[in-house]
Amino acid sequence: MCSFNAINGVPGCANHQIETDILKAEWGFDGFIESDYTAIAELRACPPKTPDSGSCGHGVAADGPRRRRPR
């Protein structure tokens, strides 16, 4: 499971070096990484429900996840 924290300003749930380069390539982990409760949503600057109040997220993503269009 990825974490809510950040290492050198990079959130745990968006850290390619840790999740891919180290965990999967270097250590050979072949499973999947699950996100904690609102970890992915908190990659945005602020939660969409209350953008002007409340705590903000990490602020590294411009918006939420993109939805794939059916082919």
Secondary structure by P-SEA (a helix, b strand, c coil): ccccccccccccccccccccccccccccccbbbbbcccccccccccccccccccccccccccccbbbbccc
